[in-house]
Amino acid sequence: MTKRLTILGATGSIGQQTLDVVARHPDRYEVFALTASTRWELMAPLCLSVRPRYVAMSDEAAAEQLRNHLRQAGSEVEVLGGNSALAFLAAHEEVDTVVAAIVGAAGVRPTLAAVEAGKRVLLANKEALVVTGALFMDAVKRHKATLLPLDSEHNAIFQCLPAEGVNEGVERLLLTASGGPFRELDAEALKQVTPAQAVKHPNWDMGPKISVDSATLMNKGLEFIEACWLFDVPVDKVDVVVHPQSVIHSMVAYRDGSVLAQMGTPDMRTPIACGLSWPERVESGAQRLDFSALTGLHFEAPDLQRFPCLRLAREAMEAGGTATAVLNAANEEAVAAFLDGRLGFTGIPDVVERTLQRQDAPACQDVESVMNVDRQAREVACRLIEERGC
């Protein structure tokens, strides 16, 4: 039976790779809707090649430009505009599966809309869990949505866990981290890192924001928080280990001493194909792992002195309330400032830490209250960035 998909964040790295996997299985998957934010020039060719029924751009001006372009091209794709359009397509009654691949807190509302509609949600937008936490997981249970992780690390853990999830036999979850492109740089050299250097990840093909997060280890910090919520485990049951080769994508340690690891080449199409087809398996297009060509697998503990973002993420999760929402908001603003040349690389964790110190993080009972904390934290972070400069 053909599954109808809405892909949230279709012009990003995960969205593009999802379309690649889908194109390999036209008998299994039909793209019902695509969404993006402002990059209508990237969306236009997707509309003409994929031919979804709907496209939504959260930016109204971008939607109008795309609408005019497609009209001239003779396309019948219906173009919607505004944030509400993303939520509408995520919850549409004709959609079976929603790929949540919007980067950042912007993905919270449409991803929640999919959950509240009881969809099969393939989660690549870790911020939805980082920002809303228990509210998100409660919604999954209440609306009987199916939640499958697409982040390579969480997908790996999902594959290594028993069918019923974490049980008494599970001792620890081990998240692997590549260490990013600056793993061997000293503290002084990190001050000189440029945006051009930070977006060049040694192993993975990712967008600029996630690449910078990987370089600071904040991406692993966000994944640490996501793992606690996804698998319903306390912070002391999740460890991070640096594994530069990115061959082992994460592991589960069991009480009897066994450790199960999911391995493969560093290609996001593997977890995407897993999420799309689970519990079946389909061709992803990823290159097969050649064990005879492996020269070795290296592991080390993360350096929290040079890369404090991982420590900040753990502390925010331990603090509870909306501290993780504050952490994420401050990080998004700091990374944007770094990419714009308004903040140095080592200024990112500094802004995040000081925002956590200045911004209240109360427990919230609804998403609106959480997003209000998110807004306040961004205002604090922006003031700190302006005060600090490069």
N, C-alpha and C positions, 0 to 999 in steps of 0.2 A: 504494500500500500504506500503510495507516494506521500511524503511528508511535506507540508507547506511551511516555509520558513519566513520569518522576519529577521533581517540582520541589522541590528543596531550598531552603527559605526562602520558602515560598509566600505568607506574609503580609507580606513586605517589598515594597519598591518594585519591584524587578526581577521578583519572583514575581508580583505583581499585574499588571504590564504583560505578562508572558509569558502569563498566562491570558487577557488581552484579545486578544492576537494569536491564540492557540489557538482562542478562541471564534469567530473569523472563518473558521476552516477546519475545521469538524467532520468533513469527509470525509478530512482529512489526519492529524489528531492526536487521540489519546485520552489523557486524563489518568489514569494508572494509580495514582499515589500523590502525596500532598502532605505536606510536612513543615514544622514550625516549632519554636520553642523553648518559649515560655511563653504566647503570646497566643492562648489557645484561643477567646476571644470573637470574634476576627477569623477564626479558622479555621472556626468553626461554620457561618456562612453559605456559605462556600466548599464545605463538604462537601455542603450541601443543594442548591446550584446546580450545582456541577461533578460531583458524585457519583463521586468516585474509588473504587477498590476499597479502598485503604488510606490511612490518615492516621497520621503519627507525630509525637508531641510529645516533644522531648528531655527536658522536665521531666515527671517521672512524675505529679506532682500535677495539672499542667495536662492531661495525658492522661486522668486519671480524671474531671476535671470535664467535659472534652469528651465522653467516653464516656457519662456520665450525661445530658448535654444531648441528644446525638443519639439516645439510647435513648428519651427522652421524646418526641422529634420523629418517631420512627418510622423513622429512617434505618438502613440496613443497612451503612453504611461501617464497616469494621473499624479500630479505633483502637489503635495500639501506643504504648508509652512507653519512654523511655530513649534514650541516645545510640546504642546498638547497633542500635536499630530504624531509625535514619536510614541507617546503613551497609547494613542488610539490604535496605531499599527502593531504595537507590542501586545495589545489585548484583543485584537480583532478575532472575531468568532471563527473565521476561516483558517486561522493560523494554528498549527500544531506545536511548532518549536520556535523559540526565540533565542538567537545568538546575541548575548549581551556583551558587545565589544567596544562600547564607548569608553574613552579614557577619562578618568577623573570623576569627580562628584556629579558632573553633568549627566552621568548615566544612572543616577540613583532613582529618579522618578520613573523613567520608562521601564527600567528593570523591575521595579516594584509593581508597575502596572501589569507586566507579564506574569509575575508571581500571583498577584491578586486575581488574575483571570484563570489561574490554575494551569498554566502552560508548562511544557517541558522547557526549562530554562538552562541554556548552556552558558555558564558564567565565566566570562573573561574580564569583566569589569569588577576587579577586586574592591574598588572603592565603595561599591554598593554595600558590601558587608562591613568594611572598615568604618564607614560613616554611620550606618544605621544599626549594625550589630544585631542585638536581640530582637529588635523590631522586624528586621528582615527575616530572620529565621522563624519567628513566630508566625509571620505572614505565610511562609512556605508551608508550615504545618496546618495552619488554619484553612488555607485555600487548596490544600492537597496538590500543590505544584510539585513537579519533579525537578530537582536541582542537581545538575552535573557540572563539575568544575572543568574549565578548559585551560587554566594556567597549567603549564607543564608539570610543576611540582605537585600541585593539588590533584591533578589528574593521575599522576604517578602513585600518590598515596591512596587515592580512591581505588586504583587497580590492585594495590598490594594489601588492602584491608579485607577482612572477612566480609561476606555478603551482608551481614547485619550491621556492619560498621565497627567502630571501636568497641571492644569488649574487654573483659578482665584479663585476657591473654595478651593484650597489646600493652607494651611497656612504654614505648616512646615513638613519636613521629619525628623523622629526620629530614628536614628541608635542605636540599643542596643549593649552593650559590656558586656561580662562576667566579665571583670576586670582582667582576667587571674589568675594564681596561687598565685600571690604575692600582691593581692589587699589590704591585711591588714598589710603588712610588712612596717616598718618605713624606713626612708631613709638610716639609718646606716646598717640595715639588708639587704637592697637591694644590697649593695656593696659586700656582701658575697655570692650572688646567684651563683650557679654552672650551667653549661650546662645541666647536668643530671636533675636538678630540673626544669629548664626552659622549657624543652621539654615535661613535664608531665602536659598537660592541664587538668583542672578538669572536663570539660564537653565534649569537642570535640576530635575526633580522627583525628589528622592532622600530617603533616610532621614536621621535626625539625625546618626548617626555619620559617614557618608560626606560629609554637608554640612559638618560641622566640619572633616573632613580636607581638603575642597576649599578651605575658608577659610584653612587654615594652609599649603596647598600640599603637605601630606603625601600626599594622595590622588595627586597627580602623582608624588611620590617613590615611592610603592608601584607606580604604573603604570610608572615608569622601570625599577624592578627587574623587574617582570613582563615588560616588553618584552625585556629582555636574555635572560631564560630562554625565553620563548615563541619568539623568532625566532633564538635562538642567536647573539647578537651581543655584542661587548665593550662596556663602558661608554662608551668614547670614540666609539662609532658611533651613539649615541642622544643627541639634543638635545631640549630642551623650549623651546617658544616660547609666550608668552602671546598669546591671541587671544580678546578679550572677547566677540565676537559668537557664538562657538560654532557657526559655520556650516561651517568646515573642521574636520573631526574628527581628522585627522592626515594626515601626508604621508610619501612616500618619495622621497628625492633619489637620482638615478642619476648614474653617472660621466660621462655625456655632457652633463650640465647640465639634463636633464629633471627636473621635480618632479611627481609624480602625487599628487593630493589627492582624498580622499573627502569629499563635501559633502552637506549636508542640514539640515533643521530639527533643533534640539536635542530629540530624542524618542527614548528608549531602545527604543521598539518597532521602530525601523529595524534596529539591529544584532541585536535578538532575532529578528526575522523572517528576517534574513540567516542567522543561525546555525541556525535551525530548518529552513530549506528548502534550504540550500546543497547543491549548486551551482545549484539553481533559485532563482527569486525569487517571493515571494508578497506579497500586500497586507498592509501592517502597520497601517494606520489612521493613520499619521503624516501631518501636513499637508505638502503639497508646498512645496518651496523656490521662492519667487517672486523671481527675480533682478531684476525691475523695481522691487521694493520695497526692495531692499538699498541702504542709504545709504553703505556703505563697509565695508571689511574692514581691521581694525587689528591690527598685530603689534608685540610688544616683548619684550625679554629679561626673564626673571623676576628679581625683586629678592631676592637671597639674604641680604641683610642684614635686611630686614624679615620675610622668610619663610624662616628657616633650615632648615625641615624638608626641603625639596628637597635642600639641600646634605647634610644628615645621611643621607638615603636613598642618595645617590650614594656617599658615603664608606663606608657600611655595605656596599654592593655591592662596592666596591673592596677592602674589608677581607677579604671572604670568610668562610669558616667558617660560623658561625650568627649572624653580626652582624645580618643582615637579620631573623632571627627575634627577636633582642633588640630591635631597632628597632620592630618591629611590636607586640610585647608591651607595651613601654613606652608606645607611642602609644595603644594601646587603653585602658590604665589611665588615662593622662593625659586622654584625651578623655572617658572616663566621669566622671572627677572634675570636669572643666570643666562638663559637662552637669548634674552634681549641685550645682554651685555651690561645690565644694571647692577649685578651682584656677582661676586667671585664664587668660585666653586665651594670653597670652605665656608662661605657665608651661608650656604643652604642649611646645614645643621644648626648653625648659630641662630638663624632666624626662627627655625622650628622650635628650638629649645626655649628661646626667650618668649615666643608666642604662647607656648604651653605654660610658662611661668606667669604670664600676665592675663591670660584669658580664662575666665571661669568655665568649667566643664560639668554642668549639672546633669543628672539623669533626666531623660526626656521620655514622655509617654507617647509622643506622636512624631511623625516625620517632619511636620512643619516646624516644630520646636527645634529639632535637630538641625534643620537647614538654617534656622535663625542663628544658632551657635556657629555653624559653618560660616555664615556671612560675617558675623562679628569677628571671628578668628582671622578671616581674610583682611578685614580692615586693620586689625592689630599688626598682622604680618606686613602689610603694605607700608604702614607707618615705620616699622622697624627697617624695612628695606630702604626707604627714603632716607632715614636717619643714618644708616650704616654706609650706604653707597658701596662702591666696589672695594 
